[in-house]
Amino acid sequence: MRKPPSPAQLAAQVETWNSQHAVGTKVVVRRDDGTSNITITTSEAWVLSGHSAVILLKGISGCYLLNRVTAISADHTVEA
């Protein structure tokens, strides 16, 4: 069983993300059902209740786990 990240590790993850990616960054998000969607960030990342690094995304209700979000290039497209 994997040990959950410490508050310091979560804070470092959030700090790294926020220093490298501005609000409005184009991202791909891996959804709970295994599908992926391209969207943009609408907030900075933060630590939610001391246990999860999260971020807000356009078109997705509520916050999403940061470890399911990957920044992509602005000209990234999805092939049909």
N, CA, C and O atoms as CSV, one atom per row, in Angstrom:
chain,resi,resn,atom,element,x,y,z
A,1,MET,N,N,0.840,-1.179,0.000
A,1,MET,CA,C,0.000,0.000,0.000
A,1,MET,C,C,0.887,1.244,0.000
A,1,MET,O,O,1.833,1.346,0.781
A,2,ARG,N,N,0.565,2.196,-0.894
A,2,ARG,CA,C,1.355,3.418,-0.999
A,2,ARG,C,C,1.042,4.378,0.128
A,2,ARG,O,O,-0.117,4.565,0.498
A,3,LYS,N,N,2.071,4.974,0.663
A,3,LYS,CA,C,1.920,5.975,1.706
A,3,LYS,C,C,1.445,7.281,1.066
A,3,LYS,O,O,2.000,7.699,0.050
A,4,PRO,N,N,0.431,7.931,1.640
A,4,PRO,CA,C,-0.031,9.193,1.055
A,4,PRO,C,C,1.039,10.274,1.172
A,4,PRO,O,O,1.877,10.220,2.073
A,5,PRO,N,N,1.018,11.256,0.269
A,5,PRO,CA,C,2.023,12.311,0.340
A,5,PRO,C,C,1.875,13.139,1.617
A,5,PRO,O,O,0.770,13.322,2.128
A,6,SER,N,N,2.987,13.626,2.113
A,6,SER,CA,C,2.983,14.464,3.307
A,6,SER,C,C,2.502,15.865,2.931
A,6,SER,O,O,2.513,16.228,1.755
A,7,PRO,N,N,2.080,16.649,3.918
A,7,PRO,CA,C,1.705,18.041,3.627
A,7,PRO,C,C,2.839,18.809,2.940
A,7,PRO,O,O,2.578,19.631,2.062
A,8,ALA,N,N,4.081,18.558,3.323
A,8,ALA,CA,C,5.215,19.226,2.685
A,8,ALA,C,C,5.348,18.813,1.216
A,8,ALA,O,O,5.638,19.648,0.359
A,9,GLN,N,N,5.135,17.528,0.928
A,9,GLN,CA,C,5.203,17.061,-0.458
A,9,GLN,C,C,4.084,17.679,-1.292
A,9,GLN,O,O,4.307,18.072,-2.436
A,10,LEU,N,N,2.891,17.766,-0.727
A,10,LEU,CA,C,1.770,18.380,-1.437
A,10,LEU,C,C,2.038,19.855,-1.706
A,10,LEU,O,O,1.784,20.349,-2.805
A,11,ALA,N,N,2.553,20.555,-0.699
A,11,ALA,CA,C,2.873,21.972,-0.861
A,11,ALA,C,C,3.928,22.167,-1.951
A,11,ALA,O,O,3.837,23.106,-2.742
A,12,ALA,N,N,4.916,21.294,-1.995
A,12,ALA,CA,C,5.966,21.374,-3.018
A,12,ALA,C,C,5.388,21.116,-4.409
A,12,ALA,O,O,5.759,21.792,-5.368
A,13,GLN,N,N,4.483,20.144,-4.525
A,13,GLN,CA,C,3.842,19.840,-5.802
A,13,GLN,C,C,3.068,21.059,-6.301
A,13,GLN,O,O,3.163,21.421,-7.474
A,14,VAL,N,N,2.308,21.685,-5.418
A,14,VAL,CA,C,1.522,22.866,-5.770
A,14,VAL,C,C,2.446,24.026,-6.153
A,14,VAL,O,O,2.213,24.703,-7.155
A,15,GLU,N,N,3.481,24.250,-5.363
A,15,GLU,CA,C,4.411,25.347,-5.636
A,15,GLU,C,C,5.096,25.156,-6.990
A,15,GLU,O,O,5.246,26.109,-7.755
A,16,THR,N,N,5.506,23.931,-7.278
A,16,THR,CA,C,6.153,23.638,-8.559
A,16,THR,C,C,5.197,23.896,-9.712
A,16,THR,O,O,5.561,24.554,-10.687
A,17,TRP,N,N,3.975,23.383,-9.607
A,17,TRP,CA,C,2.979,23.589,-10.670
A,17,TRP,C,C,2.757,25.082,-10.892
A,17,TRP,O,O,2.849,25.566,-12.019
A,18,ASN,N,N,2.467,25.806,-9.819
A,18,ASN,CA,C,2.136,27.220,-9.948
A,18,ASN,C,C,3.301,28.052,-10.481
A,18,ASN,O,O,3.079,29.054,-11.161
A,19,SER,N,N,4.526,27.657,-10.187
A,19,SER,CA,C,5.687,28.404,-10.690
A,19,SER,C,C,5.938,28.130,-12.171
A,19,SER,O,O,6.573,28.937,-12.850
A,20,GLN,N,N,5.444,26.998,-12.675
A,20,GLN,CA,C,5.703,26.613,-14.060
A,20,GLN,C,C,4.523,26.847,-14.999
A,20,GLN,O,O,4.697,26.882,-16.217
A,21,HIS,N,N,3.308,27.011,-14.432
A,21,HIS,CA,C,2.107,27.091,-15.271
A,21,HIS,C,C,1.179,28.196,-14.776
A,21,HIS,O,O,0.767,28.201,-13.616
A,22,ALA,N,N,0.858,29.125,-15.661
A,22,ALA,CA,C,-0.062,30.210,-15.326
A,22,ALA,C,C,-1.509,29.725,-15.412
A,22,ALA,O,O,-1.804,28.725,-16.066
A,23,VAL,N,N,-2.398,30.444,-14.746
A,23,VAL,CA,C,-3.829,30.198,-14.935
A,23,VAL,C,C,-4.116,30.390,-16.425
A,23,VAL,O,O,-3.634,31.347,-17.032
A,24,GLY,N,N,-4.895,29.487,-17.009
A,24,GLY,CA,C,-5.178,29.526,-18.441
A,24,GLY,C,C,-4.323,28.570,-19.249
A,24,GLY,O,O,-4.412,28.545,-20.476
A,25,THR,N,N,-3.490,27.777,-18.570
A,25,THR,CA,C,-2.656,26.785,-19.244
A,25,THR,C,C,-3.518,25.694,-19.857
A,25,THR,O,O,-4.453,25.203,-19.225
A,26,LYS,N,N,-3.204,25.318,-21.079
A,26,LYS,CA,C,-3.897,24.219,-21.753
A,26,LYS,C,C,-3.398,22.906,-21.155
A,26,LYS,O,O,-2.193,22.692,-21.026
A,27,VAL,N,N,-4.329,22.033,-20.793
A,27,VAL,CA,C,-3.980,20.778,-20.131
A,27,VAL,C,C,-4.813,19.628,-20.676
A,27,VAL,O,O,-5.865,19.832,-21.283
A,28,VAL,N,N,-4.326,18.428,-20.450
A,28,VAL,CA,C,-5.128,17.230,-20.646
A,28,VAL,C,C,-5.389,16.675,-19.254
A,28,VAL,O,O,-4.484,16.588,-18.425
A,29,VAL,N,N,-6.640,16.301,-19.011
A,29,VAL,CA,C,-7.027,15.773,-17.704
A,29,VAL,C,C,-7.533,14.345,-17.882
A,29,VAL,O,O,-8.347,14.066,-18.762
A,30,ARG,N,N,-7.040,13.452,-17.038
A,30,ARG,CA,C,-7.480,12.051,-17.050
A,30,ARG,C,C,-8.666,11.948,-16.096
A,30,ARG,O,O,-8.521,12.131,-14.887
A,31,ARG,N,N,-9.839,11.653,-16.652
A,31,ARG,CA,C,-11.072,11.608,-15.872
A,31,ARG,C,C,-11.181,10.301,-15.097
A,31,ARG,O,O,-10.433,9.356,-15.349
A,32,ASP,N,N,-12.122,10.254,-14.148
A,32,ASP,CA,C,-12.325,9.065,-13.315
A,32,ASP,C,C,-12.682,7.828,-14.136
A,32,ASP,O,O,-12.354,6.708,-13.745
A,33,ASP,N,N,-13.356,8.029,-15.280
A,33,ASP,CA,C,-13.766,6.890,-16.105
A,33,ASP,C,C,-12.680,6.432,-17.074
A,33,ASP,O,O,-12.907,5.538,-17.890
A,34,GLY,N,N,-11.491,7.051,-16.983
A,34,GLY,CA,C,-10.377,6.645,-17.834
A,34,GLY,C,C,-10.241,7.449,-19.113
A,34,GLY,O,O,-9.220,7.346,-19.793
A,35,THR,N,N,-11.241,8.246,-19.458
A,35,THR,CA,C,-11.143,9.081,-20.645
A,35,THR,C,C,-10.281,10.301,-20.343
A,35,THR,O,O,-10.036,10.631,-19.183
A,36,SER,N,N,-9.828,10.958,-21.392
A,36,SER,CA,C,-9.039,12.181,-21.248
A,36,SER,C,C,-9.726,13.315,-21.989
A,36,SER,O,O,-10.352,13.109,-23.029
A,37,ASN,N,N,-9.600,14.515,-21.437
A,37,ASN,CA,C,-10.179,15.702,-22.056
A,37,ASN,C,C,-9.135,16.805,-22.058
A,37,ASN,O,O,-8.315,16.906,-21.145
A,38,ILE,N,N,-9.177,17.631,-23.100
A,38,ILE,CA,C,-8.345,18.820,-23.151
A,38,ILE,C,C,-9.175,19.990,-22.661
A,38,ILE,O,O,-10.323,20.160,-23.072
A,39,THR,N,N,-8.599,20.794,-21.787
A,39,THR,CA,C,-9.268,21.965,-21.236
A,39,THR,C,C,-8.201,22.964,-20.813
A,39,THR,O,O,-7.034,22.815,-21.177
A,40,ILE,N,N,-8.590,23.985,-20.044
A,40,ILE,CA,C,-7.621,24.938,-19.519
A,40,ILE,C,C,-7.828,25.092,-18.018
A,40,ILE,O,O,-8.913,24.843,-17.492
A,41,THR,N,N,-6.767,25.504,-17.346
A,41,THR,CA,C,-6.877,25.748,-15.911
A,41,THR,C,C,-7.580,27.081,-15.678
A,41,THR,O,O,-7.407,28.025,-16.449
A,42,THR,N,N,-8.374,27.150,-14.609
A,42,THR,CA,C,-9.065,28.391,-14.263
A,42,THR,C,C,-8.668,28.889,-12.874
A,42,THR,O,O,-9.273,29.824,-12.348
A,43,SER,N,N,-7.663,28.269,-12.291
A,43,SER,CA,C,-7.157,28.688,-10.983
A,43,SER,C,C,-5.715,28.247,-10.853
A,43,SER,O,O,-5.202,27.483,-11.671
A,44,GLU,N,N,-5.072,28.740,-9.812
A,44,GLU,CA,C,-3.805,28.161,-9.403
A,44,GLU,C,C,-4.118,26.866,-8.671
A,44,GLU,O,O,-5.249,26.658,-8.233
A,45,ALA,N,N,-3.138,26.004,-8.537
A,45,ALA,CA,C,-3.290,24.780,-7.745
A,45,ALA,C,C,-3.212,25.144,-6.266
A,45,ALA,O,O,-2.616,26.157,-5.900
A,46,TRP,N,N,-3.820,24.310,-5.414
A,46,TRP,CA,C,-3.741,24.497,-3.964
A,46,TRP,C,C,-3.904,23.150,-3.281
A,46,TRP,O,O,-4.323,22.172,-3.900
A,47,VAL,N,N,-3.570,23.110,-2.002
A,47,VAL,CA,C,-3.742,21.894,-1.205
A,47,VAL,C,C,-5.116,21.977,-0.546
A,47,VAL,O,O,-5.395,22.910,0.208
A,48,LEU,N,N,-5.962,21.008,-0.829
A,48,LEU,CA,C,-7.326,20.952,-0.317
A,48,LEU,C,C,-7.349,20.184,1.001
A,48,LEU,O,O,-6.997,19.005,1.046
A,49,SER,N,N,-7.756,20.842,2.049
A,49,SER,CA,C,-7.945,20.228,3.369
A,49,SER,C,C,-6.740,19.432,3.855
A,49,SER,O,O,-6.897,18.498,4.642
A,50,GLY,N,N,-5.552,19.784,3.404
A,50,GLY,CA,C,-4.336,19.149,3.879
A,50,GLY,C,C,-4.049,17.772,3.308
A,50,GLY,O,O,-3.099,17.118,3.739
A,51,HIS,N,N,-4.868,17.301,2.323
A,51,HIS,CA,C,-4.673,15.931,1.846
A,51,HIS,C,C,-4.563,15.741,0.340
A,51,HIS,O,O,-4.175,14.664,-0.113
A,52,SER,N,N,-4.897,16.764,-0.449
A,52,SER,CA,C,-4.896,16.589,-1.903
A,52,SER,C,C,-4.467,17.868,-2.603
A,52,SER,O,O,-4.931,18.952,-2.250
A,53,ALA,N,N,-3.583,17.753,-3.594
A,53,ALA,CA,C,-3.229,18.870,-4.457
A,53,ALA,C,C,-4.262,18.907,-5.583
A,53,ALA,O,O,-4.444,17.919,-6.293
A,54,VAL,N,N,-4.936,20.047,-5.745
A,54,VAL,CA,C,-6.038,20.149,-6.693
A,54,VAL,C,C,-5.952,21.432,-7.509
A,54,VAL,O,O,-5.158,22.326,-7.218
A,55,ILE,N,N,-6.802,21.498,-8.552
A,55,ILE,CA,C,-6.871,22.668,-9.424
A,55,ILE,C,C,-8.269,22.722,-10.035
A,55,ILE,O,O,-8.949,21.701,-10.140
A,56,LEU,N,N,-8.690,23.919,-10.435
A,56,LEU,CA,C,-9.968,24.084,-11.124
A,56,LEU,C,C,-9.728,24.101,-12.624
A,56,LEU,O,O,-8.729,24.642,-13.097
A,57,LEU,N,N,-10.667,23.495,-13.379
A,57,LEU,CA,C,-10.538,23.360,-14.824
A,57,LEU,C,C,-11.820,23.800,-15.517
A,57,LEU,O,O,-12.918,23.554,-15.017
A,58,LYS,N,N,-11.682,24.450,-16.666
A,58,LYS,CA,C,-12.831,24.921,-17.438
A,58,LYS,C,C,-13.673,23.731,-17.899
A,58,LYS,O,O,-13.155,22.767,-18.461
A,59,GLY,N,N,-14.977,23.820,-17.650
A,59,GLY,CA,C,-15.906,22.791,-18.102
A,59,GLY,C,C,-16.017,21.592,-17.190
A,59,GLY,O,O,-16.748,20.651,-17.500
A,60,ILE,N,N,-15.312,21.600,-16.071
A,60,ILE,CA,C,-15.364,20.490,-15.124
A,60,ILE,C,C,-15.797,21.049,-13.784
A,60,ILE,O,O,-15.160,21.953,-13.243
A,61,SER,N,N,-16.876,20.512,-13.252
A,61,SER,CA,C,-17.414,20.986,-11.986
A,61,SER,C,C,-16.531,20.554,-10.819
A,61,SER,O,O,-16.140,19.390,-10.730
A,62,GLY,N,N,-16.222,21.481,-9.936
A,62,GLY,CA,C,-15.404,21.174,-8.770
A,62,GLY,C,C,-13.934,21.103,-9.130
A,62,GLY,O,O,-13.554,21.280,-10.288
A,63,CYS,N,N,-13.113,20.841,-8.126
A,63,CYS,CA,C,-11.667,20.774,-8.349
A,63,CYS,C,C,-11.274,19.357,-8.780
A,63,CYS,O,O,-12.018,18.395,-8.592
A,64,TYR,N,N,-10.080,19.270,-9.362
A,64,TYR,CA,C,-9.586,17.988,-9.851
A,64,TYR,C,C,-8.188,17.745,-9.312
A,64,TYR,O,O,-7.419,18.690,-9.133
A,65,LEU,N,N,-7.853,16.497,-9.052
A,65,LEU,CA,C,-6.534,16.146,-8.542
A,65,LEU,C,C,-5.448,16.580,-9.518
A,65,LEU,O,O,-5.514,16.281,-10.710
A,66,LEU,N,N,-4.463,17.278,-9.007
A,66,LEU,CA,C,-3.388,17.796,-9.836
A,66,LEU,C,C,-2.586,16.675,-10.492
A,66,LEU,O,O,-2.053,16.859,-11.586
A,67,ASN,N,N,-2.493,15.519,-9.841
A,67,ASN,CA,C,-1.719,14.432,-10.452
A,67,ASN,C,C,-2.444,13.787,-11.632
A,67,ASN,O,O,-1.903,12.876,-12.258
A,68,ARG,N,N,-3.652,14.240,-11.944
A,68,ARG,CA,C,-4.371,13.777,-13.134
A,68,ARG,C,C,-4.364,14.819,-14.243
A,68,ARG,O,O,-5.025,14.645,-15.268
A,69,VAL,N,N,-3.622,15.897,-14.041
A,69,VAL,CA,C,-3.585,17.013,-14.984
A,69,VAL,C,C,-2.165,17.154,-15.529
A,69,VAL,O,O,-1.195,17.170,-14.771
A,70,THR,N,N,-2.058,17.256,-16.868
A,70,THR,CA,C,-0.765,17.415,-17.512
A,70,THR,C,C,-0.827,18.593,-18.464
A,70,THR,O,O,-1.707,18.657,-19.323
A,71,ALA,N,N,0.107,19.530,-18.317
A,71,ALA,CA,C,0.173,20.670,-19.228
A,71,ALA,C,C,0.577,20.185,-20.616
A,71,ALA,O,O,1.393,19.274,-20.759
A,72,ILE,N,N,-0.005,20.809,-21.630
A,72,ILE,CA,C,0.325,20.485,-23.019
A,72,ILE,C,C,0.591,21.790,-23.760
A,72,ILE,O,O,0.269,22.866,-23.258
A,73,SER,N,N,1.168,21.700,-24.932
A,73,SER,CA,C,1.472,22.909,-25.700
A,73,SER,C,C,0.175,23.559,-26.181
A,73,SER,O,O,-0.827,22.878,-26.403
A,74,ALA,N,N,0.205,24.853,-26.334
A,74,ALA,CA,C,-0.982,25.607,-26.730
A,74,ALA,C,C,-1.514,25.179,-28.093
A,74,ALA,O,O,-2.709,25.323,-28.352
A,75,ASP,N,N,-0.660,24.657,-28.968
A,75,ASP,CA,C,-1.116,24.262,-30.304
A,75,ASP,C,C,-1.441,22.770,-30.388
A,75,ASP,O,O,-1.652,22.246,-31.482
A,76,HIS,N,N,-1.482,22.073,-29.228
A,76,HIS,CA,C,-1.796,20.640,-29.184
A,76,HIS,C,C,-3.217,20.413,-29.686
A,76,HIS,O,O,-4.138,21.116,-29.271
A,77,THR,N,N,-3.404,19.457,-30.559
A,77,THR,CA,C,-4.730,19.080,-31.040
A,77,THR,C,C,-4.915,17.577,-30.864
A,77,THR,O,O,-3.951,16.834,-30.675
A,78,VAL,N,N,-6.160,17.148,-30.928
A,78,VAL,CA,C,-6.479,15.732,-30.820
A,78,VAL,C,C,-6.759,15.205,-32.208
A,78,VAL,O,O,-7.550,15.776,-32.959
A,79,GLU,N,N,-6.091,14.094,-32.543
A,79,GLU,CA,C,-6.327,13.486,-33.850
A,79,GLU,C,C,-7.600,12.668,-33.808
A,79,GLU,O,O,-7.899,12.004,-32.816
A,80,ALA,N,N,-8.345,12.727,-34.903
A,80,ALA,CA,C,-9.622,11.985,-34.987
A,80,ALA,C,C,-9.405,10.518,-35.201
A,80,ALA,O,O,-10.369,9.758,-35.293
